[in-house]
Every structure is written in C-alpha cells, then in structure tokens.
Amino acid sequence: MTTQTTPPGAGIRQWMGLTVLALPTLVLALDMSVLYLAAPAMTVDLRASSTEQLWIIDIYGFMIAGFLITMGTLGDRIGRRKLLMIGGIVFALASLAAAFAPSAPILIAARALLGVAGATLMPSTLALITNMFTVPRQRTAAISIWISCFMSGMALGPVIGGLLLESFWWGSVFLLAVPVMTLMLAAAPFVLPEYRDERAGRLDLLSVGLCLATILPLVYGFKQVASHGYAPESIIALAAGAAVGVVFVRRQLTVDEPLINIRLFQNRAFTTTLLAILISTAAGGGLYLLASQYLQLVQGLSPLHAGLWLIPTGIASIIGALAAPRLATRFGAGTVVAGGLLVAVAGYILLALARADTGIALVATGIALVFFGSGPISALGADIVVNTVPPEKAGSAASMSETSTELGISFGVAILGSLSSIIYRRQIVLPDHLSTPAQQTSRESLSGATDTAQQVSETTATALIESAHNAFTAGLNTTAIIAAITIALLTVAMPILTRQRKYPPKFTRSNPRHPTRSD
C-alpha cells in the first residue's frame, strides 16, 4: 500500500515570485498593444513602405513563434530562471535599439531580436509557475493571475501608449520595457527557484533553422504578393518556404528528439483545436491592427483618444478569459468556446458595417466583442488540446498550443494586413494632376496619401483624403466579412471535428506543461 503525501502549499516567497513573473508578461502585452498606436507616426517618421510596416508589426510575433518551442527545450537544459534572466537582458537592450532606430530596416532587426528574447520569457514564466505552485488549487489561481496580467497589459497598453505618444516620440513606447526588466532582473535571484530537467531532449539546431527557413520565406512571399503581385521574387520565396517546410516535416518524423511532434497531428481533435486557436487569434490580431489604424488615420483621433476607445477591448478580453473556466465547469469547454466564437462573429459583422464618416462606435464595439468572444478559446484552448492527446504527450501539446497563438496573431497581421492593402490600392481613386511619385506614394498606403495631401492644393487634398479614407475602410469591411464567415464556419465545424476520445484531465489548465517531459 502506498500513501500519497500532500504537496506543501505556496508561501510568501512563491507569491512574491509570481509578482516578479508577472512583470515580463505585462511588458510583452504592453509591447504588443502600444505598437499598434505608434505605427502611424512611426511609418511617417521612418518613411516605411507598406511591406516594411507589416514587417515592423509582425516580425516580433513570427520570431516568438519560431523560437518558442526551442527556448522551452533550452530552458529545461540550462535552467529556466537563467534563461528568463538572459531573455530579460536581451529584451531590454533590444528595446533601447528599437526606441532609437534611425530607419525601418534597423527597427525591423531590433523587433526581430525582441521576438527572440520574448520567446525566452513566455515559456520560462509559465514553467516556473508550475514548479513553484504544487497545490493544484493554488496553481490554478497563480496561472489565472498570470493570464490576467497579460490581458491587463493589452487593456492598459493603448492608454499608456497614447499618453506617451501625446508628449514624446514614437520610440518612447519601447522604453517601457527597460525599467520593468531591470526590476525583474534585480528581484529574480532572490524569489525565483532554479529548475533544470536532466532528462530534457537534445536541442536540434538543424530543426530550428529549418523551422525559421519555412516560416519567414512564406510570410515574405505573401507580403510581396500583396505589394507587387505574383512577381518572380514572390513565387521564389513561396516555393522556397514550401520546399524547406517539406524537409522540416520529414526531419521531425525521423529525428529522435523532434522540435515538433508531427505525429500528434494524426489526432483529428488535436489538429482541429489547434487550427481553431490559430484562426481565431489570426482574425482577432489582424482586425485589431486595422481597427487601431482606422481610429487614428480615418477618424483622425490622437493616439491617446484612440487608446481610450480601445480600453473596452482589453476589459472585454479579461472578462471573457476569466469567466470561461467557471462557465466550462457547468456547460463544457466546447460549448463555451463555441458560444464565444459566435459573439466574435457578431463583432466582425459590426466592423463590416463601419463607414469612413460614421464608424467610431461601431469599430470600438465590434473589436471589443471580437476579443470578448475570443477570451474563452484563449483561456481554455490549451486544456482542450492537452485533453485530446495521451497524458505522456501533454508537454508537446501545450507547447504547440502556445505556438499556435503566437503564430496566429502574426499570420493575422500579415495576411489580413496584406489583403487590406490590396483592397486599398484597388479602391482608391487618385485625383488628376498628381505627379507620378505622388501617385505611387498615395497608392502605397493611407499614410502615404495623408503625407501627399499636405503637399498639394486644398481641393486636390480633400478629394485624395476622402478617397483614401473610403478605400481603407473598404479594406477593413472586407477583411471583417472574411473573418466573420471563417469564424462562423469554425464554430459549426469544431463540435463535429473534435468528437473524439478525451483522455483523463491529468494535465489541465492548472498544469498546462508538465515540468519533466516524457514525450
């Protein structure tokens, strides 16, 4: 007969440690949301093209997604606290580089480094929480607080960013990370335990390279198609990414320690849920960017006023995420997720109804409903994914859930942003007598049209701005319609495609990543 001992509860050091772990989480969310408000001023100051604008926004998320699983494995090998502190140092230095970047390419490079550093922070904080809080009830509370900090960062980001942009240059939004990371680095050695997994798998550097060589050319190819059509450069990039992707998948099927366990995708419920996370975050991330630009560039709101209009979005996201686990215990996770997605569809419909002259309330309400409806899948997605695979595969499943979220946001910004750019260029009607350079600048983006309008006569400027505003709004409307249809189909398909055996919830939301991986 064996006796089970109750693990000791968390003490003051663990709860202080949670406060320290919440700091990088808050910064990551702030860094993500404030950039949307800074984008218009940044674009004008750096004279960034539409392609460079999208790279500035989403290279961060793509680098996080590309390195997320890699950094999780690396943290198991060298120590999770050590990796967290290294990531904090790099994040602070990269933030300084981004704040004072003199050109768009340098800013893109700094954002890429921020993404690599960010990939060290997310898995390290969550893994350390599971180590520090061994009592399930306390661990659930700790992770709920951790998620709420991320959502709070999304809510506070527009306001803080707006206040900074009212008084300082666009680079000031990146400086938020420096004091926060400094505080974390000072406190971490005293309140955070170190943890290494002696059984951690070997880091396959070739797989890491193949993963990045798959994602980045594909994204670049899609962006080039949006900007220049199916030019040879675009086709070569897409073909190269697809070819490397085939090599990457084959290696994951043959190597002893794969970066991604491809065989898990044979599970229909697992694949469907991951796809749902990817699509819902892609739609929400892409439309959030367009909504932020709409409020500033079309409605003419200042960054601060635009941030105030976006506060309900952050609050709605927090409410949706925190209410979901409790509702799931009564109605089931699948039902709650499906209900949330239906609310998101209603939000996309409101965005599709916005017009250039009267749309502030519709856009603000619509994007708030989108994020409220996406809250349940954000909170419950990892649980659903983990419970569709055998317990020994829970570590890999949880890592892929996180990767799907990051990759979804980045793909949403890239694909929906590119689609909106295509529609803008096709819809805008340029006034007569514009010079060829002015036509090219105006057709490139709404920011370019605004810049051109300051250099022409009042009559020409009025006609140009009106056409540009209508063209940008048409792009917002069309992408919102596509998102609404896609999410509606997903809502119907999910209950059907996820009807599969569910394994006992040994790994639940309170323990999304097992500290010692056996998979």
ZADOKOL-708058 format. One line per 2 residues: their letters; for each residue x, y, z of C-alpha. Coordinates in Angstrom, 1 decimal. Layout:
a	X Y Z; ... $
END
This chain:
mt	0.0 0.0 0.0; 1.4 3.4 -0.9 $
tq	0.5 6.7 0.8; 0.2 9.9 -1.1 $
tt	1.6 13.0 0.5; 0.0 16.4 0.0 $
pp	2.5 18.8 -1.5; 3.3 21.8 0.6 $
ga	1.4 25.0 -0.1; 2.9 28.1 -1.6 $
gi	4.4 30.6 0.9; 5.2 34.3 0.7 $
rq	8.3 33.7 -1.4; 6.3 31.9 -4.1 $
wm	3.7 34.6 -4.3; 6.4 37.3 -4.4 $
gl	7.9 35.2 -7.2; 4.6 35.3 -9.1 $
tv	4.7 39.1 -8.9; 8.1 39.1 -10.5 $
la	7.0 36.6 -13.2; 4.0 38.8 -13.9 $
lp	6.4 41.7 -14.9; 7.7 40.3 -18.2 $
tl	4.2 39.1 -19.1; 2.8 42.6 -18.6 $
vl	5.6 44.0 -20.7; 5.1 41.6 -23.6 $
al	1.4 42.5 -23.7; 2.1 46.2 -23.5 $
dm	4.8 46.0 -26.2; 2.3 44.2 -28.4 $
sv	-0.6 46.7 -28.0; 1.2 50.0 -27.8 $
ly	2.9 49.4 -31.1; -0.4 49.5 -33.0 $
la	-0.9 53.0 -31.8; 2.6 54.1 -32.6 $
ap	2.5 52.6 -36.1; 1.1 55.7 -37.9 $
am	3.7 58.1 -36.5; 6.5 55.5 -36.9 $
tv	5.6 55.0 -40.5; 5.7 58.7 -41.4 $
dl	8.9 59.3 -39.5; 10.8 56.4 -40.9 $
ra	9.1 56.6 -44.3; 8.4 52.9 -44.2 $
ss	6.7 51.2 -47.1; 3.5 49.1 -46.7 $
te	5.6 46.0 -46.7; 8.0 47.4 -44.1 $
ql	5.1 48.5 -41.9; 3.8 44.9 -41.8 $
wi	7.3 43.6 -41.1; 7.7 46.0 -38.2 $
id	4.5 44.9 -36.7; 4.7 41.1 -37.1 $
iy	8.4 40.1 -37.3; 8.2 40.1 -33.5 $
gf	5.4 37.5 -33.3; 7.0 35.3 -36.0 $
mi	10.3 35.2 -34.2; 8.5 34.3 -30.9 $
ag	6.6 31.6 -32.7; 9.7 30.3 -34.4 $
fl	11.7 30.1 -31.2; 9.0 29.3 -28.6 $
it	9.5 25.5 -28.5; 13.2 25.9 -28.9 $
mg	13.5 28.1 -25.9; 11.3 25.8 -23.9 $
tl	13.8 23.0 -24.5; 16.7 25.2 -23.9 $
gd	15.3 26.4 -20.6; 15.0 22.8 -19.5 $
ri	18.6 22.3 -20.2; 20.3 25.4 -18.9 $
gr	17.8 26.4 -16.2; 14.5 28.2 -16.5 $
rk	15.4 31.1 -14.2; 18.7 31.6 -16.0 $
ll	17.0 31.6 -19.4; 14.4 34.1 -18.1 $
mi	17.2 36.5 -16.9; 19.1 36.2 -20.2 $
gg	15.9 36.9 -22.1; 15.2 39.9 -19.8 $
iv	18.7 41.4 -20.5; 18.3 40.9 -24.3 $
fa	14.8 42.3 -24.3; 15.9 45.5 -22.5 $
la	18.8 46.1 -24.9; 16.7 45.3 -28.0 $
sl	14.0 47.8 -26.7; 16.7 50.5 -26.5 $
aa	17.8 49.7 -30.0; 14.2 49.9 -31.3 $
af	13.4 53.1 -29.5; 16.3 54.9 -31.2 $
ap	16.2 53.1 -34.6; 17.0 55.6 -37.4 $
sa	15.4 53.6 -40.2; 12.8 50.9 -40.9 $
pi	15.3 48.1 -41.6; 17.1 48.7 -38.3 $
li	13.7 48.8 -36.4; 12.7 45.5 -38.1 $
aa	16.0 44.0 -36.9; 15.5 45.3 -33.4 $
ra	12.0 43.9 -33.4; 13.3 40.5 -34.5 $
ll	15.7 40.5 -31.6; 12.8 41.4 -29.3 $
gv	10.9 38.4 -30.6; 13.8 36.0 -29.9 $
ag	14.0 37.5 -26.4; 10.3 37.3 -25.9 $
at	10.3 33.6 -26.8; 12.5 33.0 -23.7 $
lm	10.1 34.9 -21.4; 6.7 33.2 -22.0 $
ps	7.7 29.5 -21.6; 10.1 30.3 -18.7 $
tl	7.4 32.2 -16.7; 4.7 29.6 -17.1 $
al	7.1 26.7 -16.4; 8.4 28.4 -13.2 $
it	4.8 28.9 -12.0; 4.1 25.1 -12.4 $
nm	7.3 24.4 -10.4; 6.6 27.0 -7.6 $
ft	2.9 26.2 -7.1; 2.5 22.4 -6.5 $
vp	-1.0 22.5 -5.0; -3.5 22.4 -7.9 $
rq	-5.9 25.0 -6.5; -3.1 27.5 -5.8 $
rt	-1.5 26.7 -9.2; -4.8 27.4 -10.9 $
aa	-5.1 30.8 -9.1; -1.5 31.6 -10.0 $
is	-2.0 30.9 -13.7; -5.3 32.9 -13.7 $
iw	-3.4 35.9 -12.3; -0.7 35.3 -14.9 $
is	-3.2 35.3 -17.7; -5.0 38.4 -16.2 $
cf	-1.7 40.3 -16.2; -1.3 39.6 -19.9 $
ms	-4.9 40.8 -20.6; -4.4 43.8 -18.3 $
gm	-1.3 44.7 -20.4; -3.4 44.6 -23.5 $
al	-6.0 46.9 -21.8; -3.5 49.4 -20.4 $
gp	-1.3 49.4 -23.5; -3.4 51.8 -25.6 $
vi	-3.8 54.3 -22.7; -0.2 54.2 -21.7 $
gg	1.0 54.3 -25.3; -1.4 57.2 -26.0 $
ll	-0.1 59.2 -23.1; 3.5 58.7 -24.2 $
le	2.8 59.5 -27.8; 1.0 62.7 -26.8 $
sf	4.2 64.0 -25.2; 7.1 62.1 -26.7 $
ww	8.3 60.5 -30.0; 7.1 57.1 -31.1 $
gs	10.3 55.4 -29.8; 9.2 56.1 -26.2 $
vf	6.7 53.2 -26.3; 9.7 50.8 -26.4 $
ll	11.3 52.2 -23.4; 8.6 50.9 -21.1 $
av	10.3 47.6 -21.0; 13.7 48.8 -19.7 $
pv	12.7 49.7 -16.1; 10.4 46.7 -15.8 $
mt	13.0 44.3 -17.0; 15.6 45.9 -14.7 $
lm	13.3 45.3 -11.7; 12.8 41.7 -12.7 $
la	16.5 41.1 -13.1; 17.2 42.6 -9.6 $
aa	14.5 40.5 -7.9; 14.6 37.2 -9.7 $
pf	17.7 35.7 -8.0; 16.0 36.1 -4.6 $
vl	12.4 34.9 -5.1; 12.6 32.6 -8.1 $
pe	13.8 29.0 -7.8; 16.1 27.5 -10.5 $
yr	14.9 24.4 -12.3; 16.6 22.1 -14.8 $
de	15.3 18.9 -16.3; 18.1 16.4 -16.6 $
ra	16.0 14.3 -19.0; 15.4 17.2 -21.4 $
gr	15.8 16.3 -25.0; 18.8 17.4 -27.2 $
ld	18.3 20.7 -28.9; 18.2 20.0 -32.7 $
ll	19.7 23.2 -34.2; 19.0 22.0 -37.7 $
sv	15.3 21.7 -37.0; 15.4 25.3 -35.5 $
gl	16.9 26.6 -38.7; 14.5 24.7 -40.9 $
cl	11.5 26.0 -38.9; 12.6 29.6 -39.4 $
at	13.5 28.9 -43.0; 10.0 27.7 -43.6 $
il	8.0 30.4 -41.9; 9.9 33.6 -42.9 $
pl	10.1 33.0 -46.7; 6.4 32.1 -46.8 $
vy	5.5 35.3 -44.9; 7.8 37.3 -47.1 $
gf	6.2 35.8 -50.2; 2.7 36.6 -49.1 $
kq	3.7 40.2 -48.3; 5.4 40.6 -51.7 $
va	2.3 39.2 -53.5; 0.2 41.8 -51.6 $
sh	2.5 44.6 -52.6; 3.6 43.7 -56.1 $
gy	1.5 40.7 -57.3; 2.9 37.4 -58.4 $
ap	6.4 38.7 -59.3; 9.2 36.2 -59.7 $
es	10.6 37.2 -56.3; 7.3 36.4 -54.6 $
ii	7.0 33.0 -56.3; 10.6 32.0 -55.5 $
al	10.0 32.9 -51.8; 6.8 30.9 -51.5 $
aa	8.3 27.9 -53.3; 11.4 28.0 -51.2 $
ga	9.4 28.2 -48.0; 7.2 25.3 -49.0 $
av	10.2 23.2 -50.1; 12.0 23.8 -46.8 $
gv	8.7 23.0 -45.0; 8.6 19.6 -46.5 $
vf	12.2 18.9 -45.4; 11.3 20.2 -41.9 $
vr	8.4 17.8 -41.6; 10.4 14.8 -42.8 $
rq	13.1 15.6 -40.3; 10.6 15.8 -37.4 $
lt	9.3 12.4 -38.4; 12.8 10.8 -38.3 $
vd	14.8 12.5 -35.7; 14.9 11.1 -32.2 $
ep	14.2 14.4 -30.4; 11.9 16.4 -32.8 $
li	11.3 20.0 -32.3; 7.6 19.4 -33.0 $
ni	5.9 16.0 -32.6; 4.3 15.8 -36.1 $
rl	2.5 12.5 -35.3; 0.2 14.3 -32.9 $
fq	-1.5 15.9 -35.9; -2.9 12.4 -36.7 $
nr	-5.3 13.1 -33.9; -8.3 14.9 -35.6 $
af	-9.5 16.6 -32.4; -6.0 17.9 -31.6 $
tt	-5.4 19.3 -35.1; -8.9 20.9 -35.2 $
tl	-8.5 22.6 -31.9; -5.0 23.9 -32.8 $
la	-6.4 25.2 -36.1; -9.2 26.9 -34.2 $
il	-6.7 28.7 -32.0; -4.6 29.7 -35.0 $
is	-7.6 31.0 -37.0; -9.3 32.9 -34.1 $
ta	-6.1 34.6 -33.0; -5.2 35.4 -36.6 $
ag	-8.6 37.1 -37.2; -8.5 39.0 -33.9 $
gg	-4.9 40.1 -34.3; -5.3 41.3 -37.9 $
ly	-8.5 43.2 -37.2; -7.1 44.8 -34.1 $
ll	-4.3 46.4 -36.1; -6.8 47.6 -38.8 $
as	-9.1 49.0 -36.1; -6.3 50.9 -34.4 $
qy	-5.2 52.4 -37.7; -8.9 53.2 -38.6 $
lq	-9.4 55.2 -35.4; -6.3 57.3 -36.0 $
lv	-5.9 57.6 -39.8; -9.5 57.6 -40.9 $
qg	-11.3 59.2 -37.9; -8.3 61.4 -37.0 $
ls	-8.1 60.6 -33.3; -4.9 61.2 -31.4 $
pl	-3.1 58.1 -30.1; -4.4 58.9 -26.6 $
ha	-8.0 59.2 -27.7; -7.7 56.1 -29.9 $
gl	-6.3 54.3 -26.8; -9.2 55.3 -24.7 $
wl	-11.7 54.0 -27.3; -9.8 50.6 -27.2 $
ip	-9.9 50.3 -23.4; -13.2 48.3 -23.6 $
tg	-11.4 45.8 -25.8; -8.9 44.9 -23.1 $
ia	-11.5 44.8 -20.4; -13.8 42.6 -22.5 $
si	-10.8 40.2 -23.2; -10.1 39.9 -19.4 $
ig	-13.8 39.2 -18.6; -14.1 36.6 -21.4 $
al	-10.9 34.8 -20.3; -11.6 34.8 -16.6 $
aa	-15.3 33.8 -16.9; -14.6 30.9 -19.3 $
pr	-13.2 28.3 -16.8; -16.1 28.7 -14.5 $
la	-18.6 28.5 -17.3; -16.8 25.5 -18.7 $
tr	-17.4 23.5 -15.5; -21.1 24.0 -15.9 $
fg	-21.6 23.8 -19.7; -18.5 22.2 -21.0 $
ag	-15.4 23.7 -22.6; -16.6 23.1 -26.2 $
tv	-19.9 24.8 -25.7; -18.3 27.8 -24.0 $
va	-15.7 28.2 -26.8; -18.4 27.9 -29.5 $
gg	-20.6 30.5 -27.7; -17.6 32.8 -27.5 $
ll	-16.8 32.4 -31.2; -20.4 33.3 -32.1 $
va	-20.0 36.6 -30.1; -16.8 37.2 -32.0 $
va	-18.8 36.8 -35.3; -21.2 39.5 -34.2 $
gy	-18.2 41.7 -33.5; -16.8 41.1 -37.0 $
il	-20.2 42.0 -38.5; -20.2 45.3 -36.7 $
la	-16.7 46.0 -38.1; -18.0 45.2 -41.6 $
la	-20.7 47.8 -41.2; -18.4 50.7 -40.3 $
ra	-18.1 53.6 -42.7; -15.4 56.2 -43.2 $
dt	-17.5 59.1 -41.8; -19.5 57.4 -39.1 $
gi	-17.8 54.4 -37.6; -16.0 55.1 -34.3 $
al	-18.6 53.5 -32.1; -19.2 50.5 -34.4 $
va	-15.5 49.8 -34.7; -14.8 50.2 -30.9 $
tg	-17.8 48.0 -30.0; -17.0 45.4 -32.8 $
ia	-13.4 44.9 -31.8; -14.5 44.6 -28.1 $
lv	-17.0 41.9 -28.9; -14.3 40.1 -31.0 $
ff	-11.9 40.0 -28.1; -14.6 39.1 -25.6 $
gs	-15.7 36.2 -27.8; -12.0 35.1 -28.3 $
gp	-11.4 35.0 -24.5; -12.8 31.5 -23.9 $
is	-10.6 29.9 -26.5; -7.6 31.8 -25.2 $
al	-8.3 30.5 -21.7; -9.5 27.0 -22.5 $
ga	-7.6 26.2 -25.7; -4.6 24.6 -24.0 $
di	-6.9 22.5 -21.8; -8.8 21.2 -24.8 $
vv	-5.7 20.5 -26.8; -4.0 18.6 -23.9 $
nt	-7.1 16.5 -23.1; -7.2 15.2 -26.7 $
vp	-3.8 13.5 -26.5; -2.4 10.8 -24.2 $
pe	-1.0 12.2 -20.9; 2.6 11.4 -21.9 $
ka	2.2 13.7 -24.8; 0.9 16.7 -22.8 $
gs	4.1 18.7 -22.8; 4.4 18.8 -26.6 $
aa	0.7 19.5 -26.9; 0.8 22.5 -24.6 $
sm	3.9 23.9 -26.3; 2.1 23.7 -29.7 $
se	-0.9 25.5 -28.3; 1.3 28.4 -27.2 $
ts	3.0 28.4 -30.6; -0.4 28.4 -32.4 $
te	-1.5 31.5 -30.5; 1.7 33.5 -31.3 $
lg	1.8 32.3 -34.9; -1.9 33.1 -35.3 $
is	-1.5 36.7 -34.3; 1.5 37.1 -36.6 $
fg	-0.2 35.4 -39.6; -3.4 37.5 -39.0 $
va	-1.4 40.8 -39.1; 0.5 39.6 -42.3 $
il	-2.4 38.1 -44.2; -5.3 40.4 -43.3 $
gs	-3.0 43.4 -43.4; -1.8 42.4 -46.9 $
ls	-5.4 41.8 -48.0; -6.5 45.2 -46.7 $
si	-3.5 46.8 -48.6; -4.6 45.1 -51.8 $
iy	-8.2 46.3 -51.5; -7.0 49.8 -50.6 $
rr	-4.8 50.0 -53.8; -7.7 48.8 -55.9 $
qi	-10.3 51.1 -54.4; -8.5 54.4 -54.1 $
vl	-9.3 56.9 -56.9; -6.5 59.4 -57.4 $
pd	-7.3 63.0 -58.4; -6.0 64.3 -61.7 $
hl	-2.7 66.3 -61.9; -0.9 64.3 -59.2 $
st	2.7 63.6 -60.1; 3.9 60.1 -60.7 $
pa	5.8 59.9 -57.4; 2.8 61.3 -55.6 $
qq	0.5 58.7 -57.2; 2.9 55.9 -56.1 $
ts	3.1 57.2 -52.6; -0.7 57.7 -52.3 $
re	-1.4 54.3 -53.7; 1.1 52.6 -51.4 $
sl	-0.8 53.3 -48.1; -3.2 55.6 -46.3 $
sg	-0.2 57.1 -44.5; 1.3 57.9 -47.9 $
at	-1.9 59.5 -49.1; -2.0 61.6 -46.0 $
dt	1.6 62.7 -46.5; 0.9 63.6 -50.2 $
aq	-2.2 65.6 -49.2; -0.1 68.0 -47.2 $
qv	1.9 68.9 -50.4; -1.0 69.6 -52.9 $
se	-3.8 72.1 -53.2; -6.7 72.1 -50.8 $
tt	-9.2 70.9 -53.4; -6.9 68.1 -54.5 $
at	-6.1 67.2 -50.9; -9.8 66.9 -49.9 $
al	-10.6 64.6 -52.8; -7.5 62.5 -52.2 $
ie	-8.1 62.1 -48.4; -11.8 61.3 -48.9 $
sa	-11.0 58.6 -51.5; -8.2 57.2 -49.3 $
hn	-10.4 57.0 -46.2; -13.1 55.2 -48.2 $
af	-10.6 52.8 -49.7; -9.0 51.9 -46.3 $
ta	-12.5 51.5 -44.7; -13.4 49.1 -47.6 $
gl	-10.4 47.1 -46.7; -11.5 46.9 -43.1 $
nt	-15.0 46.0 -44.1; -13.9 43.2 -46.5 $
ta	-11.4 41.6 -44.1; -14.1 41.7 -41.3 $
ii	-16.6 39.9 -43.6; -14.0 37.2 -44.4 $
aa	-13.2 36.9 -40.7; -16.9 36.6 -39.8 $
it	-17.5 33.9 -42.4; -14.4 31.9 -41.4 $
ia	-15.1 32.0 -37.6; -18.8 31.1 -38.2 $
ll	-17.7 28.0 -40.2; -15.2 27.2 -37.5 $
tv	-17.9 27.4 -34.8; -20.0 24.9 -36.7 $
am	-17.1 22.6 -37.5; -15.5 22.4 -34.1 $
pi	-18.1 20.3 -32.2; -18.2 17.8 -35.1 $
lt	-14.5 17.5 -35.7; -13.5 17.4 -32.0 $
rq	-15.7 14.4 -31.2; -13.0 12.1 -30.2 $
rk	-11.9 10.2 -27.2; -10.8 12.6 -24.4 $
yp	-8.1 11.4 -22.0; -8.4 11.9 -18.3 $
pk	-7.6 15.6 -17.5; -4.3 14.8 -15.7 $
ft	-2.8 17.8 -17.4; -5.4 20.6 -17.1 $
rs	-5.4 24.4 -17.2; -3.8 24.3 -13.7 $
np	-0.8 22.4 -15.2; -0.5 23.0 -18.9 $
rh	3.1 22.0 -19.1; 4.5 19.1 -17.1 $
pt	7.8 20.0 -15.6; 9.5 16.8 -16.6 $
rs	8.7 15.9 -20.2; 8.4 12.3 -21.0 $
d	7.3 12.9 -24.6 $
END
